[in-house]
């Protein structure tokens, strides 16, 4: 297999999203905000939300294939106090 031309491959935006992670879509962001509002309203702490994140991410990630768990975690950390 020749590898000298590998630097010449150009990826589309969609391919780059898969390689580098995607982004939270507006639909995903609304769903996340609604879930965080519910958690806060019922007294669930940010620490508990982050602890439970892997379970919920596993259940829901197929609905948002372009979003990574790190992106969701970063979003929660950045926006928790704004919600």
mmCIF file of the N, C-alpha and C atoms, coordinates in Angstrom:
data_MODEL
# 
_entry.id   MODEL 
# 
loop_
_atom_site.group_PDB 
_atom_site.id 
_atom_site.type_symbol 
_atom_site.label_atom_id 
_atom_site.label_alt_id 
_atom_site.label_comp_id 
_atom_site.label_asym_id 
_atom_site.label_entity_id 
_atom_site.label_seq_id 
_atom_site.pdbx_PDB_ins_code 
_atom_site.Cartn_x 
_atom_site.Cartn_y 
_atom_site.Cartn_z 
_atom_site.occupancy 
_atom_site.B_iso_or_equiv 
_atom_site.pdbx_formal_charge 
_atom_site.auth_seq_id 
_atom_site.auth_comp_id 
_atom_site.auth_asym_id 
_atom_site.auth_atom_id 
_atom_site.pdbx_PDB_model_num 
ATOM 1   N N  . UNK A 1 1  ? 0.837   -1.177 0.000  1.00 0.00 ? 1  UNK A N  1 
ATOM 2   C CA . UNK A 1 1  ? 0.000   0.000  0.000  1.00 0.00 ? 1  UNK A CA 1 
ATOM 3   C C  . UNK A 1 1  ? 0.887   1.246  0.000  1.00 0.00 ? 1  UNK A C  1 
ATOM 4   N N  . UNK A 1 2  ? 0.614   2.146  -0.899 1.00 0.00 ? 2  UNK A N  1 
ATOM 5   C CA . UNK A 1 2  ? 1.392   3.372  -0.980 1.00 0.00 ? 2  UNK A CA 1 
ATOM 6   C C  . UNK A 1 2  ? 0.824   4.399  -0.009 1.00 0.00 ? 2  UNK A C  1 
ATOM 7   N N  . UNK A 1 3  ? 1.704   5.070  0.710  1.00 0.00 ? 3  UNK A N  1 
ATOM 8   C CA . UNK A 1 3  ? 1.255   6.073  1.674  1.00 0.00 ? 3  UNK A CA 1 
ATOM 9   C C  . UNK A 1 3  ? 1.754   7.466  1.344  1.00 0.00 ? 3  UNK A C  1 
ATOM 10  N N  . UNK A 1 4  ? 2.559   7.605  0.287  1.00 0.00 ? 4  UNK A N  1 
ATOM 11  C CA . UNK A 1 4  ? 3.120   8.923  0.019  1.00 0.00 ? 4  UNK A CA 1 
ATOM 12  C C  . UNK A 1 4  ? 2.071   9.955  -0.382 1.00 0.00 ? 4  UNK A C  1 
ATOM 13  N N  . UNK A 1 5  ? 0.906   9.537  -0.873 1.00 0.00 ? 5  UNK A N  1 
ATOM 14  C CA . UNK A 1 5  ? -0.134  10.468 -1.294 1.00 0.00 ? 5  UNK A CA 1 
ATOM 15  C C  . UNK A 1 5  ? -1.184  10.724 -0.219 1.00 0.00 ? 5  UNK A C  1 
ATOM 16  N N  . UNK A 1 6  ? -0.985  10.187 0.946  1.00 0.00 ? 6  UNK A N  1 
ATOM 17  C CA . UNK A 1 6  ? -1.996  10.310 1.993  1.00 0.00 ? 6  UNK A CA 1 
ATOM 18  C C  . UNK A 1 6  ? -2.226  11.767 2.406  1.00 0.00 ? 6  UNK A C  1 
ATOM 19  N N  . UNK A 1 7  ? -1.227  12.604 2.314  1.00 0.00 ? 7  UNK A N  1 
ATOM 20  C CA . UNK A 1 7  ? -1.377  14.008 2.676  1.00 0.00 ? 7  UNK A CA 1 
ATOM 21  C C  . UNK A 1 7  ? -2.219  14.783 1.671  1.00 0.00 ? 7  UNK A C  1 
ATOM 22  N N  . UNK A 1 8  ? -2.531  14.175 0.554  1.00 0.00 ? 8  UNK A N  1 
ATOM 23  C CA . UNK A 1 8  ? -3.288  14.850 -0.484 1.00 0.00 ? 8  UNK A CA 1 
ATOM 24  C C  . UNK A 1 8  ? -4.789  14.582 -0.370 1.00 0.00 ? 8  UNK A C  1 
ATOM 25  N N  . UNK A 1 9  ? -5.201  13.796 0.585  1.00 0.00 ? 9  UNK A N  1 
ATOM 26  C CA . UNK A 1 9  ? -6.621  13.486 0.748  1.00 0.00 ? 9  UNK A CA 1 
ATOM 27  C C  . UNK A 1 9  ? -7.321  14.673 1.386  1.00 0.00 ? 9  UNK A C  1 
ATOM 28  N N  . UNK A 1 10 ? -8.425  15.075 0.783  1.00 0.00 ? 10 UNK A N  1 
ATOM 29  C CA . UNK A 1 10 ? -9.202  16.171 1.334  1.00 0.00 ? 10 UNK A CA 1 
ATOM 30  C C  . UNK A 1 10 ? -10.519 15.603 1.844  1.00 0.00 ? 10 UNK A C  1 
ATOM 31  N N  . UNK A 1 11 ? -10.854 15.926 3.086  1.00 0.00 ? 11 UNK A N  1 
ATOM 32  C CA . UNK A 1 11 ? -12.079 15.416 3.691  1.00 0.00 ? 11 UNK A CA 1 
ATOM 33  C C  . UNK A 1 11 ? -13.179 16.461 3.631  1.00 0.00 ? 11 UNK A C  1 
ATOM 34  N N  . UNK A 1 12 ? -14.403 15.981 3.473  1.00 0.00 ? 12 UNK A N  1 
ATOM 35  C CA . UNK A 1 12 ? -15.553 16.880 3.497  1.00 0.00 ? 12 UNK A CA 1 
ATOM 36  C C  . UNK A 1 12 ? -15.829 17.306 4.935  1.00 0.00 ? 12 UNK A C  1 
ATOM 37  N N  . UNK A 1 13 ? -16.682 18.305 5.121  1.00 0.00 ? 13 UNK A N  1 
ATOM 38  C CA . UNK A 1 13 ? -17.051 18.744 6.469  1.00 0.00 ? 13 UNK A CA 1 
ATOM 39  C C  . UNK A 1 13 ? -17.671 17.605 7.265  1.00 0.00 ? 13 UNK A C  1 
ATOM 40  N N  . UNK A 1 14 ? -18.501 16.798 6.608  1.00 0.00 ? 14 UNK A N  1 
ATOM 41  C CA . UNK A 1 14 ? -19.141 15.678 7.290  1.00 0.00 ? 14 UNK A CA 1 
ATOM 42  C C  . UNK A 1 14 ? -18.099 14.654 7.755  1.00 0.00 ? 14 UNK A C  1 
ATOM 43  N N  . UNK A 1 15 ? -17.114 14.383 6.931  1.00 0.00 ? 15 UNK A N  1 
ATOM 44  C CA . UNK A 1 15 ? -16.056 13.446 7.306  1.00 0.00 ? 15 UNK A CA 1 
ATOM 45  C C  . UNK A 1 15 ? -15.213 14.000 8.446  1.00 0.00 ? 15 UNK A C  1 
ATOM 46  N N  . UNK A 1 16 ? -14.949 15.303 8.416  1.00 0.00 ? 16 UNK A N  1 
ATOM 47  C CA . UNK A 1 16 ? -14.179 15.915 9.494  1.00 0.00 ? 16 UNK A CA 1 
ATOM 48  C C  . UNK A 1 16 ? -14.936 15.843 10.810 1.00 0.00 ? 16 UNK A C  1 
ATOM 49  N N  . UNK A 1 17 ? -16.264 16.001 10.762 1.00 0.00 ? 17 UNK A N  1 
ATOM 50  C CA . UNK A 1 17 ? -17.064 15.893 11.987 1.00 0.00 ? 17 UNK A CA 1 
ATOM 51  C C  . UNK A 1 17 ? -16.895 14.526 12.619 1.00 0.00 ? 17 UNK A C  1 
ATOM 52  N N  . UNK A 1 18 ? -16.862 13.487 11.809 1.00 0.00 ? 18 UNK A N  1 
ATOM 53  C CA . UNK A 1 18 ? -16.708 12.137 12.332 1.00 0.00 ? 18 UNK A CA 1 
ATOM 54  C C  . UNK A 1 18 ? -15.320 11.951 12.926 1.00 0.00 ? 18 UNK A C  1 
ATOM 55  N N  . UNK A 1 19 ? -14.309 12.473 12.264 1.00 0.00 ? 19 UNK A N  1 
ATOM 56  C CA . UNK A 1 19 ? -12.934 12.319 12.725 1.00 0.00 ? 19 UNK A CA 1 
ATOM 57  C C  . UNK A 1 19 ? -12.684 13.146 13.983 1.00 0.00 ? 19 UNK A C  1 
ATOM 58  N N  . UNK A 1 20 ? -13.133 14.373 13.989 1.00 0.00 ? 20 UNK A N  1 
ATOM 59  C CA . UNK A 1 20 ? -12.835 15.297 15.075 1.00 0.00 ? 20 UNK A CA 1 
ATOM 60  C C  . UNK A 1 20 ? -13.963 15.436 16.080 1.00 0.00 ? 20 UNK A C  1 
ATOM 61  N N  . UNK A 1 21 ? -14.988 14.659 15.969 1.00 0.00 ? 21 UNK A N  1 
ATOM 62  C CA . UNK A 1 21 ? -16.164 14.876 16.788 1.00 0.00 ? 21 UNK A CA 1 
ATOM 63  C C  . UNK A 1 21 ? -17.047 15.862 16.064 1.00 0.00 ? 21 UNK A C  1 
ATOM 64  N N  . UNK A 1 22 ? -18.266 15.895 16.434 1.00 0.00 ? 22 UNK A N  1 
ATOM 65  C CA . UNK A 1 22 ? -19.185 16.782 15.747 1.00 0.00 ? 22 UNK A CA 1 
ATOM 66  C C  . UNK A 1 22 ? -19.472 18.002 16.566 1.00 0.00 ? 22 UNK A C  1 
ATOM 67  N N  . UNK A 1 23 ? -20.714 18.308 16.622 1.00 0.00 ? 23 UNK A N  1 
ATOM 68  C CA . UNK A 1 23 ? -21.149 19.416 17.441 1.00 0.00 ? 23 UNK A CA 1 
ATOM 69  C C  . UNK A 1 23 ? -22.544 19.095 17.925 1.00 0.00 ? 23 UNK A C  1 
ATOM 70  N N  . UNK A 1 24 ? -22.949 19.768 18.940 1.00 0.00 ? 24 UNK A N  1 
ATOM 71  C CA . UNK A 1 24 ? -24.296 19.571 19.444 1.00 0.00 ? 24 UNK A CA 1 
ATOM 72  C C  . UNK A 1 24 ? -25.237 20.342 18.530 1.00 0.00 ? 24 UNK A C  1 
ATOM 73  N N  . UNK A 1 25 ? -26.170 19.643 17.938 1.00 0.00 ? 25 UNK A N  1 
ATOM 74  C CA . UNK A 1 25 ? -27.128 20.274 17.036 1.00 0.00 ? 25 UNK A CA 1 
ATOM 75  C C  . UNK A 1 25 ? -28.146 21.077 17.848 1.00 0.00 ? 25 UNK A C  1 
ATOM 76  N N  . UNK A 1 26 ? -28.868 21.970 17.211 1.00 0.00 ? 26 UNK A N  1 
ATOM 77  C CA . UNK A 1 26 ? -29.915 22.705 17.936 1.00 0.00 ? 26 UNK A CA 1 
ATOM 78  C C  . UNK A 1 26 ? -30.923 21.775 18.625 1.00 0.00 ? 26 UNK A C  1 
ATOM 79  N N  . UNK A 1 27 ? -31.295 20.689 17.953 1.00 0.00 ? 27 UNK A N  1 
ATOM 80  C CA . UNK A 1 27 ? -32.217 19.713 18.553 1.00 0.00 ? 27 UNK A CA 1 
ATOM 81  C C  . UNK A 1 27 ? -31.572 19.061 19.782 1.00 0.00 ? 27 UNK A C  1 
ATOM 82  N N  . UNK A 1 28 ? -30.318 18.679 19.657 1.00 0.00 ? 28 UNK A N  1 
ATOM 83  C CA . UNK A 1 28 ? -29.600 18.069 20.772 1.00 0.00 ? 28 UNK A CA 1 
ATOM 84  C C  . UNK A 1 28 ? -29.419 19.036 21.920 1.00 0.00 ? 28 UNK A C  1 
ATOM 85  N N  . UNK A 1 29 ? -29.133 20.296 21.595 1.00 0.00 ? 29 UNK A N  1 
ATOM 86  C CA . UNK A 1 29 ? -28.958 21.302 22.640 1.00 0.00 ? 29 UNK A CA 1 
ATOM 87  C C  . UNK A 1 29 ? -30.263 21.532 23.404 1.00 0.00 ? 29 UNK A C  1 
ATOM 88  N N  . UNK A 1 30 ? -31.379 21.593 22.674 1.00 0.00 ? 30 UNK A N  1 
ATOM 89  C CA . UNK A 1 30 ? -32.675 21.766 23.345 1.00 0.00 ? 30 UNK A CA 1 
ATOM 90  C C  . UNK A 1 30 ? -32.965 20.600 24.269 1.00 0.00 ? 30 UNK A C  1 
ATOM 91  N N  . UNK A 1 31 ? -32.711 19.392 23.791 1.00 0.00 ? 31 UNK A N  1 
ATOM 92  C CA . UNK A 1 31 ? -32.942 18.205 24.603 1.00 0.00 ? 31 UNK A CA 1 
ATOM 93  C C  . UNK A 1 31 ? -32.048 18.215 25.844 1.00 0.00 ? 31 UNK A C  1 
ATOM 94  N N  . UNK A 1 32 ? -30.805 18.616 25.672 1.00 0.00 ? 32 UNK A N  1 
ATOM 95  C CA . UNK A 1 32 ? -29.867 18.685 26.786 1.00 0.00 ? 32 UNK A CA 1 
ATOM 96  C C  . UNK A 1 32 ? -30.294 19.746 27.793 1.00 0.00 ? 32 UNK A C  1 
ATOM 97  N N  . UNK A 1 33 ? -30.650 20.919 27.317 1.00 0.00 ? 33 UNK A N  1 
ATOM 98  C CA . UNK A 1 33 ? -31.098 21.991 28.213 1.00 0.00 ? 33 UNK A CA 1 
ATOM 99  C C  . UNK A 1 33 ? -32.340 21.563 28.979 1.00 0.00 ? 33 UNK A C  1 
ATOM 100 N N  . UNK A 1 34 ? -33.303 20.953 28.291 1.00 0.00 ? 34 UNK A N  1 
ATOM 101 C CA . UNK A 1 34 ? -34.522 20.486 28.964 1.00 0.00 ? 34 UNK A CA 1 
ATOM 102 C C  . UNK A 1 34 ? -34.189 19.470 30.056 1.00 0.00 ? 34 UNK A C  1 
ATOM 103 N N  . UNK A 1 35 ? -33.282 18.564 29.763 1.00 0.00 ? 35 UNK A N  1 
ATOM 104 C CA . UNK A 1 35 ? -32.876 17.570 30.750 1.00 0.00 ? 35 UNK A CA 1 
ATOM 105 C C  . UNK A 1 35 ? -32.157 18.193 31.932 1.00 0.00 ? 35 UNK A C  1 
ATOM 106 N N  . UNK A 1 36 ? -31.300 19.172 31.656 1.00 0.00 ? 36 UNK A N  1 
ATOM 107 C CA . UNK A 1 36 ? -30.580 19.845 32.740 1.00 0.00 ? 36 UNK A CA 1 
ATOM 108 C C  . UNK A 1 36 ? -31.516 20.682 33.600 1.00 0.00 ? 36 UNK A C  1 
ATOM 109 N N  . UNK A 1 37 ? -32.501 21.326 32.977 1.00 0.00 ? 37 UNK A N  1 
ATOM 110 C CA . UNK A 1 37 ? -33.495 22.091 33.738 1.00 0.00 ? 37 UNK A CA 1 
ATOM 111 C C  . UNK A 1 37 ? -34.267 21.164 34.673 1.00 0.00 ? 37 UNK A C  1 
ATOM 112 N N  . UNK A 1 38 ? -34.657 20.006 34.151 1.00 0.00 ? 38 UNK A N  1 
ATOM 113 C CA . UNK A 1 38 ? -35.382 19.035 34.965 1.00 0.00 ? 38 UNK A CA 1 
ATOM 114 C C  . UNK A 1 38 ? -34.520 18.547 36.121 1.00 0.00 ? 38 UNK A C  1 
ATOM 115 N N  . UNK A 1 39 ? -33.271 18.264 35.832 1.00 0.00 ? 39 UNK A N  1 
ATOM 116 C CA . UNK A 1 39 ? -32.355 17.814 36.885 1.00 0.00 ? 39 UNK A CA 1 
ATOM 117 C C  . UNK A 1 39 ? -32.235 18.869 37.972 1.00 0.00 ? 39 UNK A C  1 
ATOM 118 N N  . UNK A 1 40 ? -32.034 20.104 37.579 1.00 0.00 ? 40 UNK A N  1 
ATOM 119 C CA . UNK A 1 40 ? -31.894 21.191 38.563 1.00 0.00 ? 40 UNK A CA 1 
ATOM 120 C C  . UNK A 1 40 ? -33.184 21.374 39.361 1.00 0.00 ? 40 UNK A C  1 
ATOM 121 N N  . UNK A 1 41 ? -34.323 21.307 38.680 1.00 0.00 ? 41 UNK A N  1 
ATOM 122 C CA . UNK A 1 41 ? -35.617 21.506 39.345 1.00 0.00 ? 41 UNK A CA 1 
ATOM 123 C C  . UNK A 1 41 ? -35.898 20.425 40.381 1.00 0.00 ? 41 UNK A C  1 
ATOM 124 N N  . UNK A 1 42 ? -35.335 19.245 40.170 1.00 0.00 ? 42 UNK A N  1 
ATOM 125 C CA . UNK A 1 42 ? -35.557 18.137 41.105 1.00 0.00 ? 42 UNK A CA 1 
ATOM 126 C C  . UNK A 1 42 ? -34.409 17.983 42.104 1.00 0.00 ? 42 UNK A C  1 
ATOM 127 N N  . UNK A 1 43 ? -33.492 18.956 42.088 1.00 0.00 ? 43 UNK A N  1 
ATOM 128 C CA . UNK A 1 43 ? -32.429 18.970 43.081 1.00 0.00 ? 43 UNK A CA 1 
ATOM 129 C C  . UNK A 1 43 ? -31.214 18.122 42.764 1.00 0.00 ? 43 UNK A C  1 
ATOM 130 N N  . UNK A 1 44 ? -31.079 17.689 41.519 1.00 0.00 ? 44 UNK A N  1 
ATOM 131 C CA . UNK A 1 44 ? -29.914 16.888 41.135 1.00 0.00 ? 44 UNK A CA 1 
ATOM 132 C C  . UNK A 1 44 ? -28.737 17.838 40.912 1.00 0.00 ? 44 UNK A C  1 
ATOM 133 N N  . UNK A 1 45 ? -27.610 17.531 41.511 1.00 0.00 ? 45 UNK A N  1 
ATOM 134 C CA . UNK A 1 45 ? -26.426 18.384 41.398 1.00 0.00 ? 45 UNK A CA 1 
ATOM 135 C C  . UNK A 1 45 ? -25.718 18.173 40.060 1.00 0.00 ? 45 UNK A C  1 
ATOM 136 N N  . UNK A 1 46 ? -24.896 19.146 39.707 1.00 0.00 ? 46 UNK A N  1 
ATOM 137 C CA . UNK A 1 46 ? -24.074 19.020 38.507 1.00 0.00 ? 46 UNK A CA 1 
ATOM 138 C C  . UNK A 1 46 ? -23.160 17.804 38.622 1.00 0.00 ? 46 UNK A C  1 
ATOM 139 N N  . UNK A 1 47 ? -22.600 17.584 39.790 1.00 0.00 ? 47 UNK A N  1 
ATOM 140 C CA . UNK A 1 47 ? -21.715 16.424 39.994 1.00 0.00 ? 47 UNK A CA 1 
ATOM 141 C C  . UNK A 1 47 ? -22.451 15.121 39.707 1.00 0.00 ? 47 UNK A C  1 
ATOM 142 N N  . UNK A 1 48 ? -23.692 15.022 40.145 1.00 0.00 ? 48 UNK A N  1 
ATOM 143 C CA . UNK A 1 48 ? -24.481 13.804 39.910 1.00 0.00 ? 48 UNK A CA 1 
ATOM 144 C C  . UNK A 1 48 ? -24.825 13.661 38.426 1.00 0.00 ? 48 UNK A C  1 
ATOM 145 N N  . UNK A 1 49 ? -25.153 14.778 37.782 1.00 0.00 ? 49 UNK A N  1 
ATOM 146 C CA . UNK A 1 49 ? -25.439 14.744 36.344 1.00 0.00 ? 49 UNK A CA 1 
ATOM 147 C C  . UNK A 1 49 ? -24.215 14.219 35.583 1.00 0.00 ? 49 UNK A C  1 
ATOM 148 N N  . UNK A 1 50 ? -23.048 14.740 35.933 1.00 0.00 ? 50 UNK A N  1 
ATOM 149 C CA . UNK A 1 50 ? -21.823 14.296 35.259 1.00 0.00 ? 50 UNK A CA 1 
ATOM 150 C C  . UNK A 1 50 ? -21.513 12.831 35.569 1.00 0.00 ? 50 UNK A C  1 
ATOM 151 N N  . UNK A 1 51 ? -21.845 12.396 36.777 1.00 0.00 ? 51 UNK A N  1 
ATOM 152 C CA . UNK A 1 51 ? -21.644 10.985 37.141 1.00 0.00 ? 51 UNK A CA 1 
ATOM 153 C C  . UNK A 1 51 ? -22.539 10.074 36.306 1.00 0.00 ? 51 UNK A C  1 
ATOM 154 N N  . UNK A 1 52 ? -23.768 10.520 36.051 1.00 0.00 ? 52 UNK A N  1 
ATOM 155 C CA . UNK A 1 52 ? -24.732 9.717  35.297 1.00 0.00 ? 52 UNK A CA 1 
ATOM 156 C C  . UNK A 1 52 ? -24.609 9.886  33.784 1.00 0.00 ? 52 UNK A C  1 
ATOM 157 N N  . UNK A 1 53 ? -23.832 10.858 33.349 1.00 0.00 ? 53 UNK A N  1 
ATOM 158 C CA . UNK A 1 53 ? -23.713 11.161 31.926 1.00 0.00 ? 53 UNK A CA 1 
ATOM 159 C C  . UNK A 1 53 ? -23.375 9.947  31.059 1.00 0.00 ? 53 UNK A C  1 
ATOM 160 N N  . UNK A 1 54 ? -22.404 9.115  31.411 1.00 0.00 ? 54 UNK A N  1 
ATOM 161 C CA . UNK A 1 54 ? -22.099 7.975  30.535 1.00 0.00 ? 54 UNK A CA 1 
ATOM 162 C C  . UNK A 1 54 ? -23.312 7.072  30.266 1.00 0.00 ? 54 UNK A C  1 
ATOM 163 N N  . UNK A 1 55 ? -24.128 6.830  31.288 1.00 0.00 ? 55 UNK A N  1 
ATOM 164 C CA . UNK A 1 55 ? -25.313 5.980  31.103 1.00 0.00 ? 55 UNK A CA 1 
ATOM 165 C C  . UNK A 1 55 ? -26.301 6.625  30.136 1.00 0.00 ? 55 UNK A C  1 
ATOM 166 N N  . UNK A 1 56 ? -26.596 7.898  30.355 1.00 0.00 ? 56 UNK A N  1 
ATOM 167 C CA . UNK A 1 56 ? -27.549 8.587  29.489 1.00 0.00 ? 56 UNK A CA 1 
ATOM 168 C C  . UNK A 1 56 ? -26.989 8.762  28.090 1.00 0.00 ? 56 UNK A C  1 
ATOM 169 N N  . UNK A 1 57 ? -25.717 9.048  27.997 1.00 0.00 ? 57 UNK A N  1 
ATOM 170 C CA . UNK A 1 57 ? -25.105 9.205  26.678 1.00 0.00 ? 57 UNK A CA 1 
ATOM 171 C C  . UNK A 1 57 ? -25.213 7.909  25.890 1.00 0.00 ? 57 UNK A C  1 
ATOM 172 N N  . UNK A 1 58 ? -24.954 6.780  26.535 1.00 0.00 ? 58 UNK A N  1 
ATOM 173 C CA . UNK A 1 58 ? -25.065 5.486  25.860 1.00 0.00 ? 58 UNK A CA 1 
ATOM 174 C C  . UNK A 1 58 ? -26.484 5.247  25.343 1.00 0.00 ? 58 UNK A C  1 
ATOM 175 N N  . UNK A 1 59 ? -27.471 5.653  26.128 1.00 0.00 ? 59 UNK A N  1 
ATOM 176 C CA . UNK A 1 59 ? -28.872 5.442  25.730 1.00 0.00 ? 59 UNK A CA 1 
ATOM 177 C C  . UNK A 1 59 ? -29.306 6.373  24.601 1.00 0.00 ? 59 UNK A C  1 
ATOM 178 N N  . UNK A 1 60 ? -28.793 7.582  24.579 1.00 0.00 ? 60 UNK A N  1 
ATOM 179 C CA . UNK A 1 60 ? -29.312 8.592  23.665 1.00 0.00 ? 60 UNK A CA 1 
ATOM 180 C C  . UNK A 1 60 ? -28.391 8.948  22.505 1.00 0.00 ? 60 UNK A C  1 
ATOM 181 N N  . UNK A 1 61 ? -27.159 8.511  22.542 1.00 0.00 ? 61 UNK A N  1 
ATOM 182 C CA . UNK A 1 61 ? -26.190 8.955  21.538 1.00 0.00 ? 61 UNK A CA 1 
ATOM 183 C C  . UNK A 1 61 ? -26.555 8.558  20.113 1.00 0.00 ? 61 UNK A C  1 
ATOM 184 N N  . UNK A 1 62 ? -27.288 7.481  19.935 1.00 0.00 ? 62 UNK A N  1 
ATOM 185 C CA . UNK A 1 62 ? -27.650 7.076  18.571 1.00 0.00 ? 62 UNK A CA 1 
ATOM 186 C C  . UNK A 1 62 ? -28.559 8.110  17.904 1.00 0.00 ? 62 UNK A C  1 
ATOM 187 N N  . UNK A 1 63 ? -29.262 8.917  18.701 1.00 0.00 ? 63 UNK A N  1 
ATOM 188 C CA . UNK A 1 63 ? -30.111 9.977  18.140 1.00 0.00 ? 63 UNK A CA 1 
ATOM 189 C C  . UNK A 1 63 ? -29.279 11.166 17.667 1.00 0.00 ? 63 UNK A C  1 
ATOM 190 N N  . UNK A 1 64 ? -28.039 11.271 18.165 1.00 0.00 ? 64 UNK A N  1 
ATOM 191 C CA . UNK A 1 64 ? -27.171 12.397 17.862 1.00 0.00 ? 64 UNK A CA 1 
ATOM 192 C C  . UNK A 1 64 ? -25.769 11.888 17.523 1.00 0.00 ? 64 UNK A C  1 
ATOM 193 N N  . UNK A 1 65 ? -25.636 11.208 16.385 1.00 0.00 ? 65 UNK A N  1 
ATOM 194 C CA . UNK A 1 65 ? -24.365 10.529 16.079 1.00 0.00 ? 65 UNK A CA 1 
ATOM 195 C C  . UNK A 1 65 ? -23.177 11.463 15.893 1.00 0.00 ? 65 UNK A C  1 
ATOM 196 N N  . UNK A 1 66 ? -23.403 12.755 15.671 1.00 0.00 ? 66 UNK A N  1 
ATOM 197 C CA . UNK A 1 66 ? -22.290 13.670 15.466 1.00 0.00 ? 66 UNK A CA 1 
ATOM 198 C C  . UNK A 1 66 ? -21.777 14.311 16.736 1.00 0.00 ? 66 UNK A C  1 
ATOM 199 N N  . UNK A 1 67 ? -22.330 13.939 17.874 1.00 0.00 ? 67 UNK A N  1 
ATOM 200 C CA . UNK A 1 67 ? -21.970 14.569 19.142 1.00 0.00 ? 67 UNK A CA 1 
ATOM 201 C C  . UNK A 1 67 ? -21.214 13.574 20.008 1.00 0.00 ? 67 UNK A C  1 
ATOM 202 N N  . UNK A 1 68 ? -20.133 14.035 20.615 1.00 0.00 ? 68 UNK A N  1 
ATOM 203 C CA . UNK A 1 68 ? -19.346 13.168 21.490 1.00 0.00 ? 68 UNK A CA 1 
ATOM 204 C C  . UNK A 1 68 ? -19.717 13.419 22.956 1.00 0.00 ? 68 UNK A C  1 
ATOM 205 N N  . UNK A 1 69 ? -19.404 12.455 23.799 1.00 0.00 ? 69 UNK A N  1 
ATOM 206 C CA . UNK A 1 69 ? -19.672 12.619 25.225 1.00 0.00 ? 69 UNK A CA 1 
ATOM 207 C C  . UNK A 1 69 ? -18.848 13.765 25.795 1.00 0.00 ? 69 UNK A C  1 
ATOM 208 N N  . UNK A 1 70 ? -17.643 13.946 25.307 1.00 0.00 ? 70 UNK A N  1 
ATOM 209 C CA . UNK A 1 70 ? -16.804 15.062 25.774 1.00 0.00 ? 70 UNK A CA 1 
ATOM 210 C C  . UNK A 1 70 ? -17.481 16.397 25.473 1.00 0.00 ? 70 UNK A C  1 
ATOM 211 N N  . UNK A 1 71 ? -18.073 16.519 24.308 1.00 0.00 ? 71 UNK A N  1 
ATOM 212 C CA . UNK A 1 71 ? -18.767 17.761 23.957 1.00 0.00 ? 71 UNK A CA 1 
ATOM 213 C C  . UNK A 1 71 ? -19.939 18.017 24.890 1.00 0.00 ? 71 UNK A C  1 
ATOM 214 N N  . UNK A 1 72 ? -20.678 16.965 25.221 1.00 0.00 ? 72 UNK A N  1 
ATOM 215 C CA . UNK A 1 72 ? -21.805 17.116 26.136 1.00 0.00 ? 72 UNK A CA 1 
ATOM 216 C C  . UNK A 1 72 ? -21.299 17.503 27.524 1.00 0.00 ? 72 UNK A C  1 
ATOM 217 N N  . UNK A 1 73 ? -20.266 16.839 27.981 1.00 0.00 ? 73 UNK A N  1 
ATOM 218 C CA . UNK A 1 73 ? -19.689 17.154 29.296 1.00 0.00 ? 73 UNK A CA 1 
ATOM 219 C C  . UNK A 1 73 ? -19.183 18.592 29.334 1.00 0.00 ? 73 UNK A C  1 
ATOM 220 N N  . UNK A 1 74 ? -18.475 18.997 28.296 1.00 0.00 ? 74 UNK A N  1 
ATOM 221 C CA . UNK A 1 74 ? -17.981 20.375 28.224 1.00 0.00 ? 74 UNK A CA 1 
ATOM 222 C C  . UNK A 1 74 ? -19.138 21.373 28.224 1.00 0.00 ? 74 UNK A C  1 
ATOM 223 N N  . UNK A 1 75 ? -20.202 21.036 27.500 1.00 0.00 ? 75 UNK A N  1 
ATOM 224 C CA . UNK A 1 75 ? -21.378 21.908 27.447 1.00 0.00 ? 75 UNK A CA 1 
ATOM 225 C C  . UNK A 1 75 ? -21.987 22.051 28.841 1.00 0.00 ? 75 UNK A C  1 
ATOM 226 N N  . UNK A 1 76 ? -22.145 20.943 29.540 1.00 0.00 ? 76 UNK A N  1 
ATOM 227 C CA . UNK A 1 76 ? -22.711 20.980 30.889 1.00 0.00 ? 76 UNK A CA 1 
ATOM 228 C C  . UNK A 1 76 ? -21.842 21.839 31.802 1.00 0.00 ? 76 UNK A C  1 
ATOM 229 N N  . UNK A 1 77 ? -20.542 21.609 31.769 1.00 0.00 ? 77 UNK A N  1 
ATOM 230 C CA . UNK A 1 77 ? -19.625 22.385 32.622 1.00 0.00 ? 77 UNK A CA 1 
ATOM 231 C C  . UNK A 1 77 ? -19.682 23.876 32.304 1.00 0.00 ? 77 UNK A C  1 
ATOM 232 N N  . UNK A 1 78 ? -19.786 24.210 31.050 1.00 0.00 ? 78 UNK A N  1 
ATOM 233 C CA . UNK A 1 78 ? -19.797 25.609 30.633 1.00 0.00 ? 78 UNK A CA 1 
ATOM 234 C C  . UNK A 1 78 ? -21.130 26.301 30.920 1.00 0.00 ? 78 UNK A C  1 
ATOM 235 N N  . UNK A 1 79 ? -22.231 25.561 30.815 1.00 0.00 ? 79 UNK A N  1 
ATOM 236 C CA . UNK A 1 79 ? -23.551 26.195 30.859 1.00 0.00 ? 79 UNK A CA 1 
ATOM 237 C C  . UNK A 1 79 ? -24.393 25.899 32.093 1.00 0.00 ? 79 UNK A C  1 
ATOM 238 N N  . UNK A 1 80 ? -23.928 25.055 32.972 1.00 0.00 ? 80 UNK A N  1 
ATOM 239 C CA . UNK A 1 80 ? -24.734 24.649 34.146 1.00 0.00 ? 80 UNK A CA 1 
ATOM 240 C C  . UNK A 1 80 ? -25.310 25.849 34.899 1.00 0.00 ? 80 UNK A C  1 
ATOM 241 N N  . UNK A 1 81 ? -24.510 26.837 35.171 1.00 0.00 ? 81 UNK A N  1 
ATOM 242 C CA . UNK A 1 81 ? -24.969 27.986 35.957 1.00 0.00 ? 81 UNK A CA 1 
ATOM 243 C C  . UNK A 1 81 ? -25.868 28.933 35.163 1.00 0.00 ? 81 UNK A C  1 
ATOM 244 N N  . UNK A 1 82 ? -25.919 28.780 33.858 1.00 0.00 ? 82 UNK A N  1 
ATOM 245 C CA . UNK A 1 82 ? -26.755 29.630 33.008 1.00 0.00 ? 82 UNK A CA 1 
ATOM 246 C C  . UNK A 1 82 ? -28.153 29.044 32.807 1.00 0.00 ? 82 UNK A C  1 
ATOM 247 N N  . UNK A 1 83 ? -28.317 27.795 33.188 1.00 0.00 ? 83 UNK A N  1 
ATOM 248 C CA . UNK A 1 83 ? -29.590 27.094 32.930 1.00 0.00 ? 83 UNK A CA 1 
ATOM 249 C C  . UNK A 1 83 ? -30.471 27.193 34.153 1.00 0.00 ? 83 UNK A C  1 
# 
